[in-house]
């Protein structure tokens, strides 16, 4: 990732932390949820989308070519979670099964 992207992310993290701090000081309860879809589930959705007819615009984006960036995505997500967990607790939610995810978030 280039230094320009890092600078942008750091500014965005600072803005998000400032906003969360404001909400908490205003007596708001702030919870953050990070929905995680496993690599196996992503692969399954990508490969079965055309067969089942359930392919959406979102499932087309992270295609086979995007897999080479998986380590960069993981690193960026870890950086984001570490940089923004100061005022609102962050919960990592497994999102492979929609029903289970929705039950957890309800």
Beta strands, then each sheet from edge to edge (+ up, - down):
strand 1: 31-36
strand 2: 89-94
sheet 1: 1+ 2+
end
